Amino acid sequence: MKLFSENIEDLRTLYITSLKKALDMEQKIAKALPTMIEKSTDPQLATAFRNHLTETQQHVAKVQTMVRDATGDDSTSTCKAISALITEAEDNIKDAAEPSIRDITLIASAQQVEHHEIAVYGTLRTWAELLGQDGAANTLESILEEEKNADKLLSDVADTVNTTAEPRTAYSR
């Protein structure tokens, strides 16, 4: 199985390739969030997604600048992980007929995305530090903290939304 689409010969190349994937990741998330907002029935959840869309659009701009500074252009590399998470989320949203279950599914899917972003930005920040890219490291740390806050907010919303779902299962009918 091929893990990288380019020859990764050094940390700088790995960093740039991963930064391009982060840009693709943020662009895909920005494209997916309006659907998540639309499908949310809980007002608190919809607000959280709207706020995160604004943050995500800012992340796109910040990562785009970092890619441009590192390479001279703002091209991306496909982030297969986020593509898979978004596809899974779309399938789960379609499968959830009950609004409260759909909201729970939206939260779970969004948290999976947040956890991936936290891993990506933590790694990129460390690599930027190792490469002496202090400005990029600071920007990546800022994005990382916003992603952690988004995950925390989703957990807080889940505490309320999860209790609204009927706990009936196929086995309890």
N, C-alpha and C positions, 0 to 999 in steps of 0.2 A: 504494500500500500504506500503510495506516494504522499508524504505529509506536506511537502512544499512544492510550489509550482516553479520556483526558481532555484538556482544553485546558491545555497547559503554557505558562504565561505568564511564569514566573520560576523561578529556581533553587530556591527553597523548595518550590514546587509539584512540580517535577521530583524533588527529593529525597524528598518525602513519598510521591509515587507510586511511586518506585523502592523505598523502604523497605517499602511495602505489598506490592510484588512479591517482595521478599526474604523477607518473612514467609510468603507463599504458597509460595515456593521451599523454605524450611526445613520447612514442614509437609508438603509433598509428599515431600521426602527422608526425613523421619522415618517416613512411611507406607511408603516403598519399601524401606528398609533391612532390616526383618525378613525380607522375601523374599530379599534378597541374602544375609543370614546363613544362612537355611535352604538356599539353593542352593549355598553354598560347600562344597567338599569339603576344601580345605586348611585345617587348624586355625588357622594363623597368619592367613590371610585372614578367616576367620570371627571371630576375636578382634578384628582391626582393624575390621571392620564393627560388632561389638558396642560397641567403645569409641567409634566414631564416632557410633553411635546415641545414646549418652549425651550426647556433645558436641552433637549436633544438637538434642536435646530442650532443652538449655540455650540453644542459639542461638534456638530458637523463643521461649523465655521472654524472652530479652534483646531480640530484635527486636520482639516483641509489646509490651514495655514502651516501647520507643522510639516505636513507632507510636502507642500510647496517649498518651504524653507530647506528641507532636506534633499529634495530632488529637482527642483526647478519647475515641476508641474504638479497637478493635483489628481493624478491617476490613482485608481484603486486596484486592489487585488480582491478577489471574491472571498468573503468570509463564509465558508461552508457551514460552520457551526450555527451562525445566526440564521442562515437560510433554513436549516433544518428545524431550529426552534420556532421560527415564524410559521413554517408549514405545519408543524405539529399544533401550534396554537390555533391556526385557521381551521384545521380539522376538528379540534376539540370544541371550538366555538360553534361550528355547524352542528356537531353532535349533541350539544346541550340545548334541549328544547325548553326546559324550565328556566326562567330568567335568573332566579337566585343561583342555580347551578352554573349558568353561563357566567355570572359575575365571579363565582368562586374559580371557575376555569380561567377566566381572564386574569385574575390575581395570580394564580399558580403559574400560568404561562409567562406573565410579566416578571415574576420573581426569578424564573429560570433564566430569562434574558438578562435581568439585573445581575445575577450571580456570574453569568458569563462575562458581562461587562466589567464587573469588579475584578475578576481574574485577569482579563486583558489589560486593564489600566494599571493594576498593581505591577504586573510584569513589565509593561512599557515604561512605567515610571522608574523602576529599578534599572532597566537597561539604559534609559536616558541619563540617569545619574552616573552609571559606569562609563558612559561615553562622554561625560563632561558636558552634557546638554542641560545645563541648570535651568534655563528658561522653560524648555520643553518639560523637564521633570516637574517643575512647579505647576505648569498647566495641567499635566497629567495627574498630579496629586489632587488638584482642584476638581477635575472631572471625576476622579475616583471617589472623593468625598461626596459629591453630588449623587453618584450612583449608589453609594452606601445609604445615603439619606432617602433616596427613592425606594430602596428595598425596605428600609425601616417603616416608611410611610405605608407601603403596601402591606406589611405585617400588621400595622395598626388598623388599617381598613379591614383586613381579613378577620381580625378579632370580632368585628361587628357583622360583616357580611356572612361569614361562615355560620353564624348562629341563626341566620334567617332561612337557611336551606333546610328543607324537610329531610330528616335522616333516614328516610325509608330506603330500603334496599330490596333487591329481588328476593332475598332470603327472608325478609320480614313481612312479606305480603300475606 
